[in-house]
Amino acid sequence: CKSPLLNQALLLVDEQQAGVDLARSAFRPRMSANAEFASNRIPSSNSGAGSLSSSVTGSLGVTWVLYDAGIRDANLEQSRQLLNSARAGQHASSINAVNEALRLYVEAATAWARLEALRDTESVARQSLEAAQAKHAAQVASLAEKLQAQTALAQATLDRVRAEGVWETSRGLLAVAMGFSVNAPLTLAPISAAFPAISARGPLDEWIDEAKRQHPRVLGARADM
């Protein structure tokens, strides 16, 4: 609901609705009013006093276009179709917002799962290094085994740090796509829990026919035409 894409589409609908209201106003009469107040003081030659005269004038006008060869009808119809296009664009933006959020969610959930796995790998590598160091201290393992364990731990730590960067980036992109702050904490459900099994809806031809009739992008294209 906080998606910037969806909010932008909603504002576009409001803008086109205002265009329809403006086009309808051309069918109504227009009224104008004007008022003017004037005063004039005429000084007397014998004393400082004088005479004061004032006047008030006003006017009221009405203008109503009764015939314009269909220009107003065409403008109103154009505004209505632009509104239909904006509404279809709103639905398309909703679909795009959901698709984008789902895509970013899958990337973030995958990044989190990989980070958790690499943390476990790093923990195992650290335990292996501790065991190798103990064996080397007890002179039951060679120095090469100890160095191999140190290298494995260093590689596991590097992979974990890189995975943390990927996770933070994907988490921030997902938060922004949903209208939150880039540093908003997110707790993601695993992919297996987020996508239950979806039953088939029918043959592919029926999907195509339904898309031709009801898809927002198709309806928006028709309104634009």
VOBA-1610 file (N, C-alpha, C; in pm, whole numbers, padded with zeros to 5 digits, always signed):
BEGIN
Cys+00081-00122+00000Cys+00000+00000+00000Cys+00085+00127+00000Lys+00208+00118+00046Lys+00297+00235+00048Lys+00389+00242-00073Ser+00366+00157-00171Ser+00455+00153-00288Ser+00455+00287-00361Pro+00571+00345-00390Pro+00575+00471-00465Pro+00511+00459-00604Leu+00527+00342-00668Leu+00465+00324-00800Leu+00314+00333-00792Leu+00255+00272-00690Leu+00110+00274-00677Leu+00061+00413-00640Asn+00131+00483-00553Asn+00091+00619-00516Asn+00096+00712-00636Gln+00197+00695-00720Gln+00206+00778-00840Gln+00088+00751-00934Ala+00050+00624-00948Ala-00065+00591-01032Ala-00194+00649-00977Leu-00210+00648-00844Leu-00330+00705-00784Leu-00338+00856-00808Leu-00225+00924-00799Leu-00224+01067-00825Leu-00255+01096-00972Leu-00211+01010-01061Leu-00242+01030-01203Leu-00391+01016-01228Val-00457+00924-01158Val-00602+00910-01171Val-00671+01037-01122Asp-00626+01091-01011Asp-00685+01216-00961Asp-00665+01330-01061Glu-00550+01333-01124Glu-00524+01438-01223Glu-00619+01426-01342Gln-00639+01306-01392Gln-00729+01287-01506Gln-00874+01311-01466Gln-00912+01280-01343Gln-01047+01309-01296Gln-01071+01459-01295Ala-00969+01534-01254Ala-00980+01680-01258Ala-00994+01729-01402Gly-00928+01661-01498Gly-00944+01697-01639Gly-01086+01676-01688Val-01152+01569-01642Val-01291+01545-01679Val-01381+01654-01621Asp-01358+01690-01496Asp-01438+01796-01435Asp-01419+01928-01509Leu-01297+01954-01551Leu-01270+02077-01626Leu-01340+02076-01761Ala-01340+01961-01828Ala-01409+01951-01957Ala-01560+01966-01940Arg-01615+01917-01832Arg-01759+01933-01808Arg-01796+02079-01780Ser-01704+02153-01722Ser-01734+02292-01690Ser-01756+02377-01816Ala-01707+02330-01932Ala-01728+02405-02056Ala-01874+02406-02098Phe-01956+02313-02048Phe-02098+02308-02082Phe-02181+02401-01994Arg-02124+02454-01890Arg-02200+02536-01796Arg-02183+02685-01830Pro-02281+02766-01795Pro-02265+02911-01819Pro-02159+02969-01725Arg-02098+03075-01772Arg-01995+03144-01694Arg-02049+03279-01652Met-02032+03312-01528Met-02080+03437-01473Met-01963+03523-01428Ser-01980+03653-01445Ser-01877+03747-01403Ser-01945+03865-01334Ala-01881+03918-01234Ala-01934+04032-01160Ala-01824+04135-01143Asn-01866+04262-01144Asn-01769+04371-01132Asn-01834+04484-01051Ala-01760+04540-00960Ala-01809+04651-00879Ala-01701+04758-00870Glu-01746+04886-00868Glu-01650+04996-00864Glu-01706+05108-00775Phe-01624+05159-00691Phe-01662+05268-00602Phe-01570+05386-00630Ala-01632+05504-00647Ala-01554+05625-00678Ala-01603+05739-00590Ser-01511+05819-00542Ser-01545+05937-00462Ser-01465+06056-00512Asn-01527+06176-00500Asn-01463+06298-00550Asn-01497+06413-00456Arg-01397+06484-00408Arg-01416+06599-00320Arg-01384+06726-00400Ile-01479+06820-00398Ile-01462+06947-00468Ile-01438+07056-00363Pro-01320+07113-00351Pro-01293+07215-00249Pro-01368+07345-00279Ser-01403+07414-00172Ser-01469+07545-00185Ser-01364+07656-00191Ser-01392+07759-00266Ser-01296+07870-00278Ser-01294+07960-00155Asn-01403+07964-00074Asn-01412+08054+00040Asn-01360+07990+00168Ser-01372+07859+00183Ser-01330+07793+00306Ser-01265+07660+00271Gly-01214+07598+00376Gly-01149+07469+00353Gly-01248+07357+00328Ala-01374+07383+00361Ala-01474+07278+00340Ala-01510+07268+00193Gly-01561+07160+00158Gly-01601+07139+00020Gly-01712+07036+00013Ser-01748+07004-00106Ser-01854+06905-00127Ser-01791+06770-00165Leu-01854+06665-00122Leu-01807+06529-00148Leu-01912+06454-00229Ser-01870+06399-00336Ser-01961+06319-00420Ser-01900+06181-00437Ser-01983+06081-00437Ser-01938+05942-00453Ser-02038+05867-00539Ser-01989+05762-00597Ser-02076+05680-00684Ser-02030+05535-00676Val-02125+05449-00691Val-02099+05305-00693Val-02162+05248-00819Thr-02083+05175-00894Thr-02133+05112-01017Thr-02101+04962-01010Gly-02184+04886-01070Gly-02163+04742-01073Gly-02221+04682-01198Ser-02171+04562-01230Ser-02220+04491-01349Ser-02216+04341-01324Leu-02308+04273-01387Leu-02316+04128-01377Leu-02335+04073-01518Gly-02248+03981-01555Gly-02253+03925-01690Gly-02264+03774-01689Val-02329+03721-01788Val-02345+03577-01806Val-02308+03542-01949Thr-02219+03443-01964Thr-02178+03395-02096Thr-02205+03246-02104Trp-02272+03205-02208Trp-02306+03063-02224Trp-02293+03026-02371Val-02198+02936-02398Val-02179+02888-02535Val-02281+02777-02561Leu-02367+02798-02659Leu-02472+02701-02689Leu-02433+02605-02800Tyr-02342+02645-02887Tyr-02304+02557-02998Tyr-02160+02586-03036Asp-02081+02480-03048Asp-01941+02498-03085Asp-01893+02389-03180Ala-01982+02329-03256Ala-01948+02229-03359Ala-01889+02102-03298Gly-01922+02074-03172Gly-01880+01947-03113Gly-01744+01948-03045Ile-01682+02064-03027Ile-01549+02069-02965Ile-01556+02028-02819Arg-01657+02077-02749Arg-01669+02043-02607Arg-01696+01894-02588Asp-01781+01838-02674Asp-01807+01694-02663Asp-01681+01613-02687Ala-01602+01656-02785Ala-01477+01584-02814Ala-01378+01597-02699Asn-01368+01715-02641Asn-01277+01734-02528Asn-01320+01652-02407Leu-01452+01646-02383Leu-01502+01568-02271Leu-01476+01419-02293Glu-01501+01372-02415Glu-01477+01231-02444Glu-01329+01198-02432Gln-01243+01288-02478Gln-01099+01266-02465Gln-01059+01259-02317Ser-01113+01347-02236Ser-01082+01346-02093Ser-01130+01217-02027Arg-01247+01169-02070Arg-01297+01044-02013Arg-01207+00926-02050Gln-01164+00923-02175Gln-01076+00813-02216Gln-00939+00821-02148Leu-00890+00943-02126Leu-00765+00957-02050Leu-00783+00909-01907Leu-00902+00933-01851Leu-00929+00883-01717Leu-00933+00731-01717Asn-00998+00671-01819Asn-01000+00526-01829Asn-00859+00470-01843Ser-00777+00540-01922Ser-00639+00496-01938Ser-00562+00506-01806Ala-00587+00612-01731Ala-00520+00628-01602Ala-00564+00520-01504Arg-00693+00487-01507Arg-00741+00380-01417Arg-00680+00246-01455Ala-00673+00219-01585Ala-00608+00096-01628Ala-00460+00098-01590Gly-00399+00216-01602Gly-00259+00228-01560Gly-00242+00207-01412Gln-00344+00246-01334Gln-00338+00222-01190Gln-00336+00072-01161His-00422-00003-01230His-00424-00148-01210His-00293-00211-01258Ala-00242-00162-01371Ala-00114-00214-01419Ala-00001-00183-01321Ser-00005-00063-01263Ser+00096-00027-01164Ser+00085-00116-01040Ser-00038-00151-01004Ser-00055-00242-00890Ser+00009-00377-00919Ile-00014-00427-01042Ile+00047-00554-01080Ile+00198-00542-01081Asn+00249-00432-01138Asn+00394-00413-01144Asn+00454-00400-01004Ala+00383-00330-00915Ala+00433-00314-00779Ala+00440-00449-00708Val+00336-00531-00726Val+00337-00663-00664Val+00447-00750-00724Asn+00459-00747-00856Asn+00564-00827-00922Asn+00703-00785-00876Glu+00725-00653-00869Glu+00856-00604-00828Glu+00884-00641-00683Ala+00782-00629-00597Ala+00802-00667-00457Ala+00830-00817-00443Leu+00759-00898-00522Leu+00784-01042-00517Leu+00924-01076-00567Arg+00966-01011-00674Arg+01100-01038-00727Arg+01207-01001-00624Leu+01192-00882-00564Leu+01289-00839-00465Leu+01282-00925-00339Tyr+01161-00972-00306Tyr+01148-01061-00190Tyr+01224-01192-00213Val+01207-01250-00333Val+01277-01376-00362Val+01427-01355-00355Glu+01476-01243-00411Glu+01620-01216-00404Glu+01666-01199-00259Ala+01587-01125-00180Ala+01627-01103-00040Ala+01619-01232+00040Ala+01513-01310+00021Ala+01501-01436+00095Ala+01612-01533+00057Thr+01648-01536-00072Thr+01759-01621-00115Thr+01891-01574-00055Ala+01910-01442-00054Ala+02033-01387+00005Ala+02041-01419+00153Trp+01927-01411+00223Trp+01928-01442+00366Trp+01957-01590+00391Ala+01896-01678+00311Ala+01920-01821+00326Ala+02067-01855+00299Arg+02123-01791+00197Arg+02265-01816+00167Arg+02354-01762+00279Leu+02318-01648+00335Leu+02396-01593+00446Leu+02392-01686+00567Glu+02275-01741+00598Glu+02264-01834+00709Glu+02349-01958+00685Ala+02347-02008+00560Ala+02428-02126+00529Ala+02577-02096+00541Leu+02618-01978+00495Leu+02760-01942+00504Leu+02803-01917+00648Arg+02713-01869+00731Arg+02746-01855+00873Arg+02770-01992+00935Asp+02686-02090+00898Asp+02708-02226+00949Asp+02841-02281+00896Thr+02870-02253+00768Thr+02996-02299+00711Thr+03115-02237+00783Glu+03105-02108+00815Glu+03213-02041+00887Glu+03229-02100+01026Ser+03118-02132+01092Ser+03125-02191+01225Ser+03193-02327+01220Val+03159-02407+01119Val+03222-02538+01105Val+03371-02522+01075Ala+03405-02425+00989Ala+03546-02402+00956Ala+03624-02357+01079Arg+03564-02278+01165Arg+03632-02234+01287Arg+03654-02353+01381Gln+03554-02439+01392Gln+03571-02558+01476Gln+03679-02650+01419Ser+03684-02660+01286Ser+03787-02743+01224Ser+03926-02686+01250Leu+03938-02553+01246Leu+04067-02491+01274Leu+04107-02514+01419Glu+04014-02502+01510Glu+04047-02528+01651Glu+04093-02672+01671Ala+04026-02764+01602Ala+04068-02905+01613Ala+04206-02925+01552Ala+04230-02862+01437Ala+04361-02876+01373Ala+04471-02815+01458Gln+04445-02702+01521Gln+04544-02640+01608Gln+04573-02729+01729Ala+04469-02791+01785Ala+04490-02880+01899Ala+04571-03003+01859Lys+04540-03057+01742Lys+04616-03173+01694Lys+04761-03135+01666His+04780-03016+01607His+04917-02974+01578His+04994-02950+01707Ala+04927-02895+01808Ala+04994-02874+01936Ala+05029-03008+02002Ala+04943-03108+01980Ala+04970-03241+02036Ala+05062-03324+01946Gln+05105-03263+01834Gln+05197-03328+01740Gln+05137-03455+01680Val+05005-03449+01656Val+04940-03560+01585Val+04888-03515+01449Ala+04911-03387+01412Ala+04872-03335+01281Ala+04985-03248+01229Ser+04995-03242+01097Ser+05105-03166+01035Ser+05070-03018+01030Leu+05172-02936+01003Leu+05151-02793+00987Leu+05066-02763+00864Ala+05077-02846+00762Ala+04998-02825+00640Ala+04848-02836+00669Glu+04810-02929+00754Glu+04669-02942+00789Glu+04620-02819+00865Lys+04705-02768+00952Lys+04668-02647+01024Lys+04653-02529+00930Leu+04745-02514+00835Leu+04736-02403+00739Leu+04616-02419+00648Gln+04583-02540+00609Gln+04465-02562+00527Gln+04338-02522+00603Ala+04333-02553+00732Ala+04217-02516+00812Ala+04208-02364+00827Gln+04322-02297+00842Gln+04321-02150+00850Gln+04273-02089+00718Thr+04318-02145+00607Thr+04276-02095+00476Thr+04126-02116+00455Ala+04077-02233+00497Ala+03933-02261+00482Ala+03850-02163+00565Leu+03897-02132+00685Leu+03824-02037+00769Leu+03828-01897+00708Ala+03943-01856+00657Ala+03952-01724+00594Ala+03859-01714+00474Gln+03852-01821+00392Gln+03764-01819+00277Gln+03617-01817+00319Ala+03584-01894+00423Ala+03446-01895+00473Ala+03407-01759+00529Thr+03499-01692+00598Thr+03470-01558+00650Thr+03450-01459+00538Leu+03534-01467+00433Leu+03519-01377+00319Leu+03385-01398+00249Asp+03346-01523+00230Asp+03217-01551+00167Asp+03102-01499+00252Arg+03114-01512+00384Arg+03009-01464+00473Arg+02997-01311+00469Val+03110-01242+00463Val+03107-01095+00456Val+03044-01050+00324Arg+03079-01115+00215Arg+03019-01081+00086Arg+02869-01108+00087Ala+02829-01219+00148Ala+02686-01251+00155Ala+02611-01150+00240Glu+02673-01098+00344Glu+02609-00995+00425Glu+02586-00869+00342Gly+02683-00834+00257Gly+02663-00717+00170Gly+02549-00737+00071Val+02540-00857+00014Val+02430-00886-00079Val+02297-00882-00006Trp+02292-00935+00115Trp+02169-00934+00193Trp+02126-00791+00226Glu+02218-00708+00273Glu+02183-00571+00308Glu+02134-00494+00186Thr+02195-00517+00070Thr+02152-00448-00052Thr+02012-00492-00094Ser+01989-00622-00097Ser+01857-00673-00137Ser+01750-00634-00035Arg+01784-00634+00094Arg+01688-00594+00195Arg+01651-00447+00180Gly+01750-00361+00152Gly+01721-00219+00133Gly+01635-00194+00010Leu+01663-00264-00100Leu+01582-00247-00221Leu+01438-00291-00196Leu+01420-00399-00124Leu+01284-00446-00093Leu+01211-00346-00005Ala+01280-00289+00094Ala+01216-00191+00182Ala+01173-00068+00104Val+01259-00018+00015Val+01225+00101-00063Val+01108+00072-00158Ala+01107-00047-00218Ala+00998-00082-00310Ala+00864-00086-00239Met+00865-00116-00110Met+00740-00121-00034Met+00710+00010+00036Gly+00791+00113+00011Gly+00763+00245+00066Gly+00818+00269+00205Phe+00909+00183+00252Phe+00969+00202+00384Phe+01106+00266+00371Ser+01163+00300+00485Ser+01298+00353+00487Ser+01398+00245+00448Val+01509+00288+00389Val+01606+00192+00339Val+01666+00110+00452Asn+01669+00164+00574Asn+01726+00091+00686Asn+01619+00029+00776Ala+01499+00012+00723Ala+01391-00049+00802Ala+01423-00197+00825Pro+01411-00246+00948Pro+01437-00388+00973Pro+01326-00475+00914Leu+01365-00579+00846Leu+01270-00670+00783Leu+01298-00812+00828Thr+01193-00884+00858Thr+01202-01027+00888Thr+01125-01101+00780Leu+01196-01180+00702Leu+01136-01243+00584Leu+01099-01388+00615Ala+00983-01425+00565Ala+00943-01566+00573Ala+01023-01645+00470Pro+01050-01771+00496Pro+01120-01852+00396Pro+01036-01869+00270Ile+01102-01890+00159Ile+01032-01900+00031Ile+00932-02015+00031Ser+00967-02125+00096Ser+00876-02240+00099Ser+00745-02208+00169Ala+00749-02116+00267Ala+00627-02077+00338Ala+00551-01967+00265Ala+00623-01886+00186Ala+00558-01773+00119Ala+00485-01815-00008Phe+00525-01924-00070Phe+00463-01967-00196Phe+00407-02108-00180Pro+00283-02119-00134Pro+00221-02252-00130Pro+00190-02299-00272Ala+00155-02424-00281Ala+00126-02481-00413Ala+00005-02411-00476Ile+00019-02378-00604Ile-00088-02310-00679Ile-00141-02406-00784Ser-00270-02430-00783Ser-00330-02521-00880Ser-00341-02453-01015Ala-00340-02532-01120Ala-00351-02480-01256Ala-00490-02422-01279Arg-00495-02313-01356Arg-00623-02245-01379Arg-00689-02285-01509Gly-00622-02356-01594Gly-00684-02395-01719Gly-00584-02391-01832Pro-00628-02421-01953Pro-00538-02422-02068Pro-00481-02283-02095Leu-00372-02280-02169Leu-00304-02155-02200Leu-00390-02064-02286Asp-00470-02122-02378Asp-00555-02040-02464Asp-00654-01958-02381Glu-00707-02016-02275Glu-00801-01942-02191Glu-00732-01827-02120Trp-00607-01847-02078Trp-00532-01739-02016Trp-00514-01624-02113Ile-00480-01657-02238Ile-00457-01553-02339Ile-00587-01477-02367Asp-00697-01547-02381Asp-00825-01479-02405Asp-00864-01390-02288Glu-00841-01437-02168Glu-00872-01356-02051Glu-00785-01231-02046Ala-00659-01246-02081Ala-00569-01130-02082Ala-00612-01028-02186Lys-00659-01074-02301Lys-00705-00981-02405Lys-00828-00903-02359Arg-00912-00963-02277Arg-01034-00897-02233Arg-01013-00809-02111Gln-00929-00852-02017Gln-00928-00788-01886Gln-00793-00733-01842His-00685-00762-01911His-00556-00717-01861His-00550-00564-01862Pro-00502-00501-01754Pro-00500-00353-01748Pro-00420-00288-01861Arg-00314-00351-01903Arg-00234-00289-02010Arg-00312-00287-02141Val-00387-00392-02167Val-00469-00395-02289Val-00580-00291-02281Leu-00645-00280-02165Leu-00750-00179-02150Leu-00692-00038-02161Gly-00576-00016-02105Gly-00512+00116-02117Gly-00476+00148-02261Ala-00428+00050-02335Ala-00393+00073-02476Ala-00516+00107-02559Arg-00628+00039-02530Arg-00752+00070-02601Arg-00798+00212-02571Ala-00790+00252-02445Ala-00829+00389-02409Ala-00739+00492-02474Asp-00608+00462-02482Asp-00517+00555-02549Asp-00551+00570-02696Met-00586+00458-02761Met-00625+00465-02903Met-00750+00550-02921
//
